Amino acid sequence: MSSADKPSLIGGSPEGSITDHPDFSVVVKSRGRPPSPWKWEIYRSGRKSPVKQSEAYFSTVTEANRAGRKALSLFLSECQDEAPVKGLAKVRRSKIKK
């Protein structure tokens, strides 16, 4: 079975999710002191610095990863919501100029 045939197991479900985006990933790093040293960071392909990171610290890698995946999902849905609005605004402006 090739990797393309294998189901994705994001969040424990075989279905894919919005966090499967090929250009973004969640990375958990130890950035603080115990008992809560873990933070999540969202990276975009080709960039060395994160595009977003958690303000809160987490006590386990699992907690940080779960919160990071939720943040990535929200981040990507906000990006998708903004794109059509920008295009619509351009159409309205062009009609007003005529």
KOLSEGU-924498 format. One record per residue: residue number from 1; z, y, x of N, C-alpha, C in turn. Coordinates in nm, 3 decimals. Each point is the difference from the previous one (the first is absolute). Example, Ala and Ser with C-alpha at 12.3 -4.5 7.8 and 13.67 -1.06 7.14 Angstrom:
<rs>
<r><seq>1</seq><n_z>0.780</n_z><n_y>-0.569</n_y><n_x>1.319</n_x><ca_z>0.000</ca_z><ca_y>0.119</ca_y><ca_x>-0.089</ca_x><c_z>0.000</c_z><c_y>0.120</c_y><c_x>0.090</c_x></r>
<r><seq>2</seq><n_z>-0.072</n_z><n_y>0.105</n_y><n_x>-0.035</n_x><ca_z>0.006</ca_z><ca_y>0.119</ca_y><ca_x>0.082</ca_x><c_z>0.073</c_z><c_y>0.109</c_y><c_x>-0.077</c_x></r>
</rs>
This chain:
<rs>
<r><seq>1</seq><n_z>0.000</n_z><n_y>-0.118</n_y><n_x>0.085</n_x><ca_z>0.000</ca_z><ca_y>0.118</ca_y><ca_x>-0.085</ca_x><c_z>0.000</c_z><c_y>0.124</c_y><c_x>0.090</c_x></r>
<r><seq>2</seq><n_z>-0.095</n_z><n_y>0.092</n_y><n_x>-0.021</n_x><ca_z>-0.006</ca_z><ca_y>0.122</ca_y><ca_x>0.081</ca_x><c_z>0.103</c_z><c_y>0.100</c_y><c_x>-0.048</c_x></r>
<r><seq>3</seq><n_z>0.027</n_z><n_y>0.102</n_y><n_x>0.081</n_x><ca_z>0.100</ca_z><ca_y>0.100</ca_y><ca_x>-0.037</ca_x><c_z>-0.043</c_z><c_y>0.077</c_y><c_x>-0.124</c_x></r>
<r><seq>4</seq><n_z>-0.130</n_z><n_y>0.011</n_y><n_x>-0.025</n_x><ca_z>-0.048</ca_z><ca_y>0.070</ca_y><ca_x>-0.119</ca_x><c_z>0.030</c_z><c_y>-0.079</c_y><c_x>-0.127</c_x></r>
<r><seq>5</seq><n_z>0.012</n_z><n_y>-0.135</n_y><n_x>0.014</n_x><ca_z>0.027</ca_z><ca_y>-0.085</ca_y><ca_x>-0.116</ca_x><c_z>0.148</c_z><c_y>-0.011</c_y><c_x>-0.032</c_x></r>
<r><seq>6</seq><n_z>0.086</n_z><n_y>0.038</n_y><n_x>0.094</n_x><ca_z>0.144</ca_z><ca_y>-0.013</ca_y><ca_x>-0.021</ca_x><c_z>0.051</c_z><c_y>0.112</c_y><c_x>-0.089</c_x></r>
<r><seq>7</seq><n_z>0.089</n_z><n_y>-0.031</n_y><n_x>-0.095</n_x><ca_z>0.055</ca_z><ca_y>0.104</ca_y><ca_x>-0.085</ca_x><c_z>0.098</c_z><c_y>0.087</c_y><c_x>0.077</c_x></r>
<r><seq>8</seq><n_z>0.005</n_z><n_y>0.127</n_y><n_x>-0.035</n_x><ca_z>0.094</ca_z><ca_y>0.093</ca_y><ca_x>0.061</ca_x><c_z>0.137</c_z><c_y>-0.020</c_y><c_x>-0.064</c_x></r>
<r><seq>9</seq><n_z>0.104</n_z><n_y>0.004</n_y><n_x>0.079</n_x><ca_z>0.134</ca_z><ca_y>-0.018</ca_y><ca_x>-0.054</ca_x><c_z>0.082</c_z><c_y>0.128</c_y><c_x>0.018</c_x></r>
<r><seq>10</seq><n_z>-0.048</n_z><n_y>0.109</n_y><n_x>-0.052</n_x><ca_z>0.071</ca_z><ca_y>0.127</ca_y><ca_x>0.005</ca_x><c_z>0.103</c_z><c_y>0.001</c_y><c_x>-0.112</c_x></r>
<r><seq>11</seq><n_z>0.124</n_z><n_y>0.031</n_y><n_x>0.035</n_x><ca_z>0.105</ca_z><ca_y>0.006</ca_y><ca_x>-0.100</ca_x><c_z>0.027</c_z><c_y>-0.132</c_y><c_x>-0.069</c_x></r>
<r><seq>12</seq><n_z>-0.040</n_z><n_y>-0.112</n_y><n_x>0.063</n_x><ca_z>0.029</ca_z><ca_y>-0.131</ca_y><ca_x>-0.056</ca_x><c_z>-0.100</c_z><c_y>-0.046</c_y><c_x>-0.105</c_x></r>
<r><seq>13</seq><n_z>-0.105</n_z><n_y>0.080</n_y><n_x>-0.027</n_x><ca_z>-0.097</ca_z><ca_y>-0.042</ca_y><ca_x>-0.099</ca_x><c_z>-0.135</c_z><c_y>-0.024</c_y><c_x>0.068</c_x></r>
<r><seq>14</seq><n_z>-0.077</n_z><n_y>-0.096</n_y><n_x>-0.050</n_x><ca_z>-0.128</ca_z><ca_y>-0.030</ca_y><ca_x>0.063</ca_x><c_z>-0.106</c_z><c_y>0.107</c_y><c_x>-0.023</c_x></r>
<r><seq>15</seq><n_z>0.018</n_z><n_y>0.088</n_y><n_x>-0.099</n_x><ca_z>-0.097</ca_z><ca_y>0.104</ca_y><ca_x>-0.024</ca_x><c_z>0.010</c_z><c_y>0.105</c_y><c_x>0.108</c_x></r>
<r><seq>16</seq><n_z>-0.111</n_z><n_y>0.068</n_y><n_x>0.027</n_x><ca_z>0.001</ca_z><ca_y>0.113</ca_y><ca_x>0.092</ca_x><c_z>0.069</c_z><c_y>0.118</c_y><c_x>-0.067</c_x></r>
<r><seq>17</seq><n_z>0.032</n_z><n_y>0.099</n_y><n_x>0.078</n_x><ca_z>0.061</ca_z><ca_y>0.119</ca_y><ca_x>-0.056</ca_x><c_z>-0.057</c_z><c_y>0.120</c_y><c_x>0.069</c_x></r>
<r><seq>18</seq><n_z>0.038</n_z><n_y>0.118</n_y><n_x>-0.048</n_x><ca_z>-0.048</ca_z><ca_y>0.123</ca_y><ca_x>0.059</ca_x><c_z>0.046</c_z><c_y>0.014</c_y><c_x>0.145</c_x></r>
<r><seq>19</seq><n_z>0.109</n_z><n_y>-0.068</n_y><n_x>0.038</n_x><ca_z>0.049</ca_z><ca_y>0.008</ca_y><ca_x>0.138</ca_x><c_z>-0.084</c_z><c_y>-0.085</c_y><c_x>0.096</c_x></r>
<r><seq>20</seq><n_z>-0.103</n_z><n_y>-0.067</n_y><n_x>-0.049</n_x><ca_z>-0.091</ca_z><ca_y>-0.077</ca_y><ca_x>0.084</ca_x><c_z>-0.108</c_z><c_y>0.088</c_y><c_x>0.062</c_x></r>
<r><seq>21</seq><n_z>0.011</n_z><n_y>0.130</n_y><n_x>-0.013</n_x><ca_z>-0.103</ca_z><ca_y>0.093</ca_y><ca_x>0.049</ca_x><c_z>-0.026</c_z><c_y>-0.024</c_y><c_x>0.148</c_x></r>
<r><seq>22</seq><n_z>-0.126</n_z><n_y>-0.017</n_y><n_x>0.040</n_x><ca_z>-0.031</ca_z><ca_y>-0.033</ca_y><ca_x>0.139</ca_x><c_z>0.027</c_z><c_y>0.112</c_y><c_x>0.100</c_x></r>
<r><seq>23</seq><n_z>0.007</n_z><n_y>0.125</n_y><n_x>-0.046</n_x><ca_z>0.019</ca_z><ca_y>0.112</ca_y><ca_x>0.092</ca_x><c_z>0.145</c_z><c_y>0.042</c_y><c_x>0.019</c_x></r>
<r><seq>24</seq><n_z>0.092</n_z><n_y>-0.055</n_y><n_x>-0.078</n_x><ca_z>0.140</ca_z><ca_y>0.040</ca_y><ca_x>0.008</ca_x><c_z>0.090</c_z><c_y>-0.122</c_y><c_x>0.019</c_x></r>
<r><seq>25</seq><n_z>0.111</n_z><n_y>0.021</n_y><n_x>0.070</n_x><ca_z>0.096</ca_z><ca_y>-0.109</ca_y><ca_x>0.017</ca_x><c_z>0.142</c_z><c_y>0.056</c_y><c_x>0.006</c_x></r>
<r><seq>26</seq><n_z>0.094</n_z><n_y>-0.085</n_y><n_x>-0.039</n_x><ca_z>0.142</ca_z><ca_y>0.035</ca_y><ca_x>0.006</ca_x><c_z>0.059</c_z><c_y>-0.068</c_y><c_x>0.123</c_x></r>
<r><seq>27</seq><n_z>0.072</n_z><n_y>0.077</n_y><n_x>0.080</n_x><ca_z>0.065</ca_z><ca_y>-0.052</ca_y><ca_x>0.119</ca_x><c_z>0.148</c_z><c_y>0.035</c_y><c_x>-0.010</c_x></r>
<r><seq>28</seq><n_z>0.086</n_z><n_y>-0.096</n_y><n_x>0.030</n_x><ca_z>0.145</ca_z><ca_y>0.023</ca_y><ca_x>-0.001</ca_x><c_z>0.048</c_z><c_y>0.008</c_y><c_x>0.144</c_x></r>
<r><seq>29</seq><n_z>0.075</n_z><n_y>0.106</n_y><n_x>0.030</n_x><ca_z>0.049</ca_z><ca_y>0.020</ca_y><ca_x>0.136</ca_x><c_z>0.148</c_z><c_y>0.034</c_y><c_x>-0.001</c_x></r>
<r><seq>30</seq><n_z>0.066</n_z><n_y>-0.038</n_y><n_x>0.107</n_x><ca_z>0.141</ca_z><ca_y>0.034</ca_y><ca_x>0.018</ca_x><c_z>0.006</c_z><c_y>0.140</c_y><c_x>0.060</c_x></r>
<r><seq>31</seq><n_z>0.045</n_z><n_y>0.096</n_y><n_x>-0.079</n_x><ca_z>0.002</ca_z><ca_y>0.140</ca_y><ca_x>0.043</ca_x><c_z>0.140</c_z><c_y>0.061</c_y><c_x>-0.005</c_x></r>
<r><seq>32</seq><n_z>0.099</n_z><n_y>-0.078</n_y><n_x>-0.040</n_x><ca_z>0.135</ca_z><ca_y>0.055</ca_y><ca_x>-0.014</ca_x><c_z>0.105</c_z><c_y>-0.093</c_y><c_x>0.057</c_x></r>
<r><seq>33</seq><n_z>0.122</n_z><n_y>0.029</n_y><n_x>-0.037</n_x><ca_z>0.113</ca_z><ca_y>-0.081</ca_y><ca_x>0.047</ca_x><c_z>0.048</c_z><c_y>-0.093</c_y><c_x>-0.111</c_x></r>
<r><seq>34</seq><n_z>0.052</n_z><n_y>-0.116</n_y><n_x>0.038</n_x><ca_z>0.058</ca_z><ca_y>-0.090</ca_y><ca_x>-0.101</ca_x><c_z>0.112</c_z><c_y>0.072</c_y><c_x>-0.074</c_x></r>
<r><seq>35</seq><n_z>0.022</n_z><n_y>-0.030</n_y><n_x>-0.122</n_x><ca_z>-0.045</ca_z><ca_y>-0.119</ca_y><ca_x>-0.074</ca_x><c_z>-0.134</c_z><c_y>0.018</c_y><c_x>-0.070</c_x></r>
<r><seq>36</seq><n_z>-0.061</n_z><n_y>0.117</n_y><n_x>0.005</n_x><ca_z>-0.128</ca_z><ca_y>0.022</ca_y><ca_x>-0.069</ca_x><c_z>-0.102</c_z><c_y>0.064</c_y><c_x>0.094</c_x></r>
<r><seq>37</seq><n_z>-0.061</n_z><n_y>-0.081</n_y><n_x>0.089</n_x><ca_z>-0.090</ca_z><ca_y>0.057</ca_y><ca_x>0.099</ca_x><c_z>-0.148</c_z><c_y>0.004</c_y><c_x>-0.038</c_x></r>
<r><seq>38</seq><n_z>-0.038</n_z><n_y>-0.063</n_y><n_x>-0.112</n_x><ca_z>-0.141</ca_z><ca_y>-0.024</ca_y><ca_x>-0.028</ca_x><c_z>-0.065</c_z><c_y>0.108</c_y><c_x>-0.085</c_x></r>
<r><seq>39</seq><n_z>-0.123</n_z><n_y>0.039</n_y><n_x>0.038</n_x><ca_z>-0.082</ca_z><ca_y>0.094</ca_y><ca_x>-0.077</ca_x><c_z>-0.139</c_z><c_y>-0.059</c_y><c_x>-0.015</c_x></r>
<r><seq>40</seq><n_z>-0.069</n_z><n_y>0.036</n_y><n_x>-0.107</n_x><ca_z>-0.140</ca_z><ca_y>-0.039</ca_y><ca_x>-0.015</ca_x><c_z>-0.088</c_z><c_y>0.118</c_y><c_x>0.037</c_x></r>
<r><seq>41</seq><n_z>-0.120</n_z><n_y>-0.033</n_y><n_x>0.046</n_x><ca_z>-0.100</ca_z><ca_y>0.100</ca_y><ca_x>0.034</ca_x><c_z>-0.136</c_z><c_y>-0.049</c_y><c_x>-0.050</c_x></r>
<r><seq>42</seq><n_z>-0.080</n_z><n_y>0.090</n_y><n_x>-0.054</n_x><ca_z>-0.134</ca_z><ca_y>-0.034</ca_y><ca_x>-0.046</ca_x><c_z>-0.100</c_z><c_y>0.055</c_y><c_x>0.101</c_x></r>
<r><seq>43</seq><n_z>-0.084</n_z><n_y>-0.090</n_y><n_x>0.050</n_x><ca_z>-0.102</ca_z><ca_y>0.037</ca_y><ca_x>0.098</ca_x><c_z>-0.138</c_z><c_y>-0.016</c_y><c_x>-0.060</c_x></r>
<r><seq>44</seq><n_z>-0.092</n_z><n_y>0.086</n_y><n_x>0.043</n_x><ca_z>-0.141</ca_z><ca_y>-0.012</ca_y><ca_x>-0.036</ca_x><c_z>-0.074</c_z><c_y>-0.052</c_y><c_x>0.123</c_x></r>
<r><seq>45</seq><n_z>-0.101</n_z><n_y>-0.082</n_y><n_x>-0.022</n_x><ca_z>-0.079</ca_z><ca_y>-0.056</ca_y><ca_x>0.110</ca_x><c_z>-0.051</c_z><c_y>0.111</c_y><c_x>0.092</c_x></r>
<r><seq>46</seq><n_z>0.013</n_z><n_y>-0.023</n_y><n_x>0.129</n_x><ca_z>-0.051</ca_z><ca_y>0.094</ca_y><ca_x>0.098</ca_x><c_z>0.093</c_z><c_y>0.116</c_y><c_x>0.033</c_x></r>
<r><seq>47</seq><n_z>0.117</n_z><n_y>0.007</n_y><n_x>-0.065</n_x><ca_z>0.095</ca_z><ca_y>0.108</ca_y><ca_x>0.027</ca_x><c_z>0.123</c_z><c_y>-0.054</c_y><c_x>0.070</c_x></r>
<r><seq>48</seq><n_z>0.050</n_z><n_y>0.078</n_y><n_x>0.095</n_x><ca_z>0.118</ca_z><ca_y>-0.044</ca_y><ca_x>0.075</ca_x><c_z>0.130</c_z><c_y>0.039</c_y><c_x>-0.068</c_x></r>
<r><seq>49</seq><n_z>-0.003</n_z><n_y>0.106</n_y><n_x>-0.079</n_x><ca_z>0.122</ca_z><ca_y>0.046</ca_y><ca_x>-0.067</ca_x><c_z>-0.004</c_z><c_y>-0.037</c_y><c_x>-0.148</c_x></r>
<r><seq>50</seq><n_z>0.118</n_z><n_y>-0.021</n_y><n_x>-0.060</n_x><ca_z>0.002</ca_z><ca_y>-0.038</ca_y><ca_x>-0.142</ca_x><c_z>-0.044</c_z><c_y>0.115</c_y><c_x>-0.090</c_x></r>
<r><seq>51</seq><n_z>-0.062</n_z><n_y>-0.034</n_y><n_x>-0.111</n_x><ca_z>-0.038</ca_z><ca_y>0.100</ca_y><ca_x>-0.099</ca_x><c_z>0.116</c_z><c_y>0.030</c_y><c_x>-0.094</c_x></r>
<r><seq>52</seq><n_z>0.096</n_z><n_y>-0.092</n_y><n_x>-0.004</n_x><ca_z>0.118</ca_z><ca_y>0.016</ca_y><ca_x>-0.084</ca_x><c_z>0.109</c_z><c_y>-0.092</c_y><c_x>0.053</c_x></r>
<r><seq>53</seq><n_z>0.126</n_z><n_y>0.042</n_y><n_x>-0.013</n_x><ca_z>0.111</ca_z><ca_y>-0.085</ca_y><ca_x>0.042</ca_x><c_z>0.121</c_z><c_y>0.023</c_y><c_x>-0.089</c_x></r>
<r><seq>54</seq><n_z>0.088</n_z><n_y>-0.098</n_y><n_x>-0.001</n_x><ca_z>0.117</ca_z><ca_y>0.009</ca_y><ca_x>-0.086</ca_x><c_z>0.099</c_z><c_y>0.103</c_y><c_x>0.053</c_x></r>
<r><seq>55</seq><n_z>0.065</n_z><n_y>0.066</n_y><n_x>-0.093</n_x><ca_z>0.108</ca_z><ca_y>0.091</ca_y><ca_x>0.037</ca_x><c_z>0.131</c_z><c_y>-0.078</c_y><c_x>0.010</c_x></r>
<r><seq>56</seq><n_z>0.009</n_z><n_y>-0.106</n_y><n_x>-0.080</n_x><ca_z>0.122</ca_z><ca_y>-0.082</ca_y><ca_x>-0.004</ca_x><c_z>-0.007</c_z><c_y>-0.111</c_y><c_x>0.104</c_x></r>
<r><seq>57</seq><n_z>0.116</n_z><n_y>-0.048</n_y><n_x>0.038</n_x><ca_z>0.013</ca_z><ca_y>-0.116</ca_y><ca_x>0.089</ca_x><c_z>0.041</c_z><c_y>-0.120</c_y><c_x>-0.083</c_x></r>
<r><seq>58</seq><n_z>-0.040</n_z><n_y>-0.119</n_y><n_x>0.043</n_x><ca_z>0.029</ca_z><ca_y>-0.123</ca_y><ca_x>-0.073</ca_x><c_z>0.077</c_z><c_y>-0.096</c_y><c_x>0.089</c_x></r>
<r><seq>59</seq><n_z>0.082</n_z><n_y>-0.084</n_y><n_x>-0.064</n_x><ca_z>0.084</ca_z><ca_y>-0.092</ca_y><ca_x>0.076</ca_x><c_z>-0.074</c_z><c_y>-0.127</c_y><c_x>0.043</c_x></r>
<r><seq>60</seq><n_z>-0.111</n_z><n_y>-0.033</n_y><n_x>-0.069</n_x><ca_z>-0.077</ca_z><ca_y>-0.118</ca_y><ca_x>0.039</ca_x><c_z>-0.149</c_z><c_y>0.033</c_y><c_x>0.008</c_x></r>
<r><seq>61</seq><n_z>-0.071</n_z><n_y>-0.080</n_y><n_x>0.077</n_x><ca_z>-0.145</ca_z><ca_y>0.014</ca_y><ca_x>0.012</ca_x><c_z>-0.065</c_z><c_y>-0.025</c_y><c_x>-0.136</c_x></r>
<r><seq>62</seq><n_z>0.051</n_z><n_y>-0.097</n_y><n_x>-0.073</n_x><ca_z>-0.056</ca_z><ca_y>-0.035</ca_y><ca_x>-0.131</ca_x><c_z>0.010</c_z><c_y>0.117</c_y><c_x>-0.097</c_x></r>
<r><seq>63</seq><n_z>0.115</n_z><n_y>0.066</n_y><n_x>-0.005</n_x><ca_z>0.017</ca_z><ca_y>0.116</ca_y><ca_x>-0.088</ca_x><c_z>-0.097</c_z><c_y>0.111</c_y><c_x>0.039</c_x></r>
<r><seq>64</seq><n_z>-0.012</n_z><n_y>0.027</n_y><n_x>0.128</n_x><ca_z>-0.089</ca_z><ca_y>0.106</ca_y><ca_x>0.047</ca_x><c_z>-0.146</c_z><c_y>-0.034</c_y><c_x>-0.030</c_x></r>
<r><seq>65</seq><n_z>-0.039</n_z><n_y>-0.125</n_y><n_x>0.020</n_x><ca_z>-0.136</ca_z><ca_y>-0.042</ca_y><ca_x>-0.027</ca_x><c_z>-0.033</c_z><c_y>0.011</c_y><c_x>-0.149</c_x></r>
<r><seq>66</seq><n_z>0.091</n_z><n_y>-0.043</n_y><n_x>-0.084</n_x><ca_z>-0.020</ca_z><ca_y>0.008</ca_y><ca_x>-0.145</ca_x><c_z>-0.016</c_z><c_y>0.145</c_y><c_x>-0.044</c_x></r>
<r><seq>67</seq><n_z>0.086</n_z><n_y>0.088</n_y><n_x>0.049</n_x><ca_z>-0.008</ca_z><ca_y>0.142</ca_y><ca_x>-0.034</ca_x><c_z>-0.127</c_z><c_y>0.062</c_y><c_x>0.056</c_x></r>
<r><seq>68</seq><n_z>-0.041</n_z><n_y>-0.041</n_y><n_x>0.118</n_x><ca_z>-0.122</ca_z><ca_y>0.051</ca_y><ca_x>0.061</ca_x><c_z>-0.124</c_z><c_y>-0.039</c_y><c_x>-0.078</c_x></r>
<r><seq>69</seq><n_z>-0.003</n_z><n_y>-0.123</n_y><n_x>-0.049</n_x><ca_z>-0.114</ca_z><ca_y>-0.045</ca_y><ca_x>-0.080</ca_x><c_z>-0.008</c_z><c_y>0.077</c_y><c_x>-0.132</c_x></r>
<r><seq>70</seq><n_z>0.115</n_z><n_y>0.028</n_y><n_x>-0.060</n_x><ca_z>0.002</ca_z><ca_y>0.081</ca_y><ca_x>-0.122</ca_x><c_z>-0.051</c_z><c_y>0.141</c_y><c_x>0.030</c_x></r>
<r><seq>71</seq><n_z>0.044</n_z><n_y>0.055</n_y><n_x>0.112</n_x><ca_z>-0.043</ca_z><ca_y>0.135</ca_y><ca_x>0.039</ca_x><c_z>-0.151</c_z><c_y>0.003</c_y><c_x>0.028</c_x></r>
<r><seq>72</seq><n_z>-0.052</n_z><n_y>-0.105</n_y><n_x>0.063</n_x><ca_z>-0.144</ca_z><ca_y>-0.007</ca_y><ca_x>0.027</ca_x><c_z>-0.078</c_z><c_y>-0.008</c_y><c_x>-0.131</c_x></r>
<r><seq>73</seq><n_z>0.047</n_z><n_y>-0.079</n_y><n_x>-0.093</n_x><ca_z>-0.065</ca_z><ca_y>-0.012</ca_y><ca_x>-0.129</ca_x><c_z>-0.004</c_z><c_y>0.135</c_y><c_x>-0.071</c_x></r>
<r><seq>74</seq><n_z>0.112</n_z><n_y>0.072</n_y><n_x>0.002</n_x><ca_z>0.007</ca_z><ca_y>0.132</ca_y><ca_x>-0.062</ca_x><c_z>-0.092</c_z><c_y>0.098</c_y><c_x>0.073</c_x></r>
<r><seq>75</seq><n_z>0.001</n_z><n_y>-0.002</n_y><n_x>0.132</n_x><ca_z>-0.084</ca_z><ca_y>0.087</ca_y><ca_x>0.082</ca_x><c_z>-0.147</c_z><c_y>-0.021</c_y><c_x>-0.032</c_x></r>
<r><seq>76</seq><n_z>-0.044</n_z><n_y>-0.126</n_y><n_x>-0.006</n_x><ca_z>-0.140</ca_z><ca_y>-0.030</ca_y><ca_x>-0.028</ca_x><c_z>-0.038</c_z><c_y>0.036</c_y><c_x>-0.144</c_x></r>
<r><seq>77</seq><n_z>0.091</n_z><n_y>-0.021</n_y><n_x>-0.095</n_x><ca_z>-0.032</ca_z><ca_y>0.035</ca_y><ca_x>-0.138</ca_x><c_z>-0.010</c_z><c_y>0.152</c_y><c_x>-0.016</c_x></r>
<r><seq>78</seq><n_z>0.083</n_z><n_y>0.075</n_y><n_x>0.073</n_x><ca_z>-0.010</ca_z><ca_y>0.146</ca_y><ca_x>-0.003</ca_x><c_z>-0.132</c_z><c_y>0.046</c_y><c_x>0.058</c_x></r>
<r><seq>79</seq><n_z>-0.045</n_z><n_y>-0.064</n_y><n_x>0.108</n_x><ca_z>-0.129</ca_z><ca_y>0.034</ca_y><ca_x>0.060</ca_x><c_z>-0.114</c_z><c_y>-0.027</c_y><c_x>-0.096</c_x></r>
<r><seq>80</seq><n_z>0.007</n_z><n_y>-0.111</n_y><n_x>-0.072</n_x><ca_z>-0.105</ca_z><ca_y>-0.034</ca_y><ca_x>-0.097</ca_x><c_z>0.001</c_z><c_y>0.097</c_y><c_x>-0.117</c_x></r>
<r><seq>81</seq><n_z>0.119</n_z><n_y>0.044</n_y><n_x>-0.042</n_x><ca_z>0.011</ca_z><ca_y>0.094</ca_y><ca_x>-0.112</ca_x><c_z>-0.056</c_z><c_y>0.137</c_y><c_x>0.037</c_x></r>
<r><seq>82</seq><n_z>0.015</n_z><n_y>0.042</n_y><n_x>0.125</n_x><ca_z>-0.046</ca_z><ca_y>0.131</ca_y><ca_x>0.042</ca_x><c_z>-0.151</c_z><c_y>0.007</c_y><c_x>0.014</c_x></r>
<r><seq>83</seq><n_z>-0.064</n_z><n_y>-0.106</n_y><n_x>0.045</n_x><ca_z>-0.144</ca_z><ca_y>0.002</ca_y><ca_x>0.026</ca_x><c_z>-0.082</c_z><c_y>0.040</c_y><c_x>-0.123</c_x></r>
<r><seq>84</seq><n_z>0.018</n_z><n_y>-0.062</n_y><n_x>-0.117</n_x><ca_z>-0.080</ca_z><ca_y>0.039</ca_y><ca_x>-0.116</ca_x><c_z>0.028</c_z><c_y>0.144</c_y><c_x>-0.044</c_x></r>
<r><seq>85</seq><n_z>0.123</n_z><n_y>0.046</n_y><n_x>0.014</n_x><ca_z>0.035</ca_z><ca_y>0.135</ca_y><ca_x>-0.042</ca_x><c_z>-0.075</c_z><c_y>0.102</c_y><c_x>0.084</c_x></r>
<r><seq>86</seq><n_z>-0.009</n_z><n_y>-0.022</n_y><n_x>0.130</n_x><ca_z>-0.072</ca_z><ca_y>0.092</ca_y><ca_x>0.087</ca_x><c_z>-0.147</c_z><c_y>0.004</c_y><c_x>-0.039</c_x></r>
<r><seq>87</seq><n_z>-0.060</n_z><n_y>-0.114</n_y><n_x>-0.027</n_x><ca_z>-0.140</ca_z><ca_y>-0.004</ca_y><ca_x>-0.040</ca_x><c_z>-0.022</c_z><c_y>0.070</c_y><c_x>-0.132</c_x></r>
<r><seq>88</seq><n_z>0.093</n_z><n_y>-0.016</n_y><n_x>-0.094</n_x><ca_z>-0.010</ca_z><ca_y>0.065</ca_y><ca_x>-0.129</ca_x><c_z>0.011</c_z><c_y>0.150</c_y><c_x>0.015</c_x></r>
<r><seq>89</seq><n_z>0.088</n_z><n_y>0.046</n_y><n_x>0.087</n_x><ca_z>0.017</ca_z><ca_y>0.144</ca_y><ca_x>0.022</ca_x><c_z>-0.130</c_z><c_y>0.062</c_y><c_x>0.052</c_x></r>
<r><seq>90</seq><n_z>-0.073</n_z><n_y>-0.070</n_y><n_x>0.086</n_x><ca_z>-0.126</ca_z><ca_y>0.052</ca_y><ca_x>0.053</ca_x><c_z>-0.104</c_z><c_y>0.012</c_y><c_x>-0.112</c_x></r>
<r><seq>91</seq><n_z>-0.003</n_z><n_y>-0.097</n_y><n_x>-0.089</n_x><ca_z>-0.095</ca_z><ca_y>0.004</ca_y><ca_x>-0.110</ca_x><c_z>0.030</c_z><c_y>0.118</c_y><c_x>-0.089</c_x></r>
<r><seq>92</seq><n_z>0.125</n_z><n_y>0.023</n_y><n_x>-0.032</n_x><ca_z>0.039</ca_z><ca_y>0.112</ca_y><ca_x>-0.087</ca_x><c_z>-0.036</c_z><c_y>0.133</c_y><c_x>0.064</c_x></r>
<r><seq>93</seq><n_z>0.024</n_z><n_y>0.015</n_y><n_x>0.128</n_x><ca_z>-0.032</ca_z><ca_y>0.126</ca_y><ca_x>0.069</ca_x><c_z>-0.149</c_z><c_y>0.028</c_y><c_x>-0.005</c_x></r>
<r><seq>94</seq><n_z>-0.082</n_z><n_y>-0.104</n_y><n_x>0.020</n_x><ca_z>-0.144</ca_z><ca_y>0.021</ca_y><ca_x>0.001</ca_x><c_z>-0.049</c_z><c_y>0.043</c_y><c_x>-0.138</c_x></r>
<r><seq>95</seq><n_z>0.063</n_z><n_y>-0.050</n_y><n_x>-0.106</n_x><ca_z>-0.040</ca_z><ca_y>0.039</ca_y><ca_x>-0.134</ca_x><c_z>0.042</c_z><c_y>0.144</c_y><c_x>-0.028</c_x></r>
<r><seq>96</seq><n_z>0.111</n_z><n_y>0.042</n_y><n_x>0.050</n_x><ca_z>0.049</ca_z><ca_y>0.135</ca_y><ca_x>-0.022</ca_x><c_z>-0.090</c_z><c_y>0.101</c_y><c_x>0.069</c_x></r>
<r><seq>97</seq><n_z>-0.052</n_z><n_y>-0.031</n_y><n_x>0.118</n_x><ca_z>-0.086</ca_z><ca_y>0.091</ca_y><ca_x>0.075</ca_x><c_z>-0.132</c_z><c_y>0.026</c_y><c_x>-0.071</c_x></r>
<r><seq>98</seq><n_z>-0.047</n_z><n_y>-0.093</n_y><n_x>-0.080</n_x><ca_z>-0.131</ca_z><ca_y>0.014</ca_y><ca_x>-0.068</ca_x><c_z>0.017</c_z><c_y>0.093</c_y><c_x>-0.112</c_x></r>
</rs>
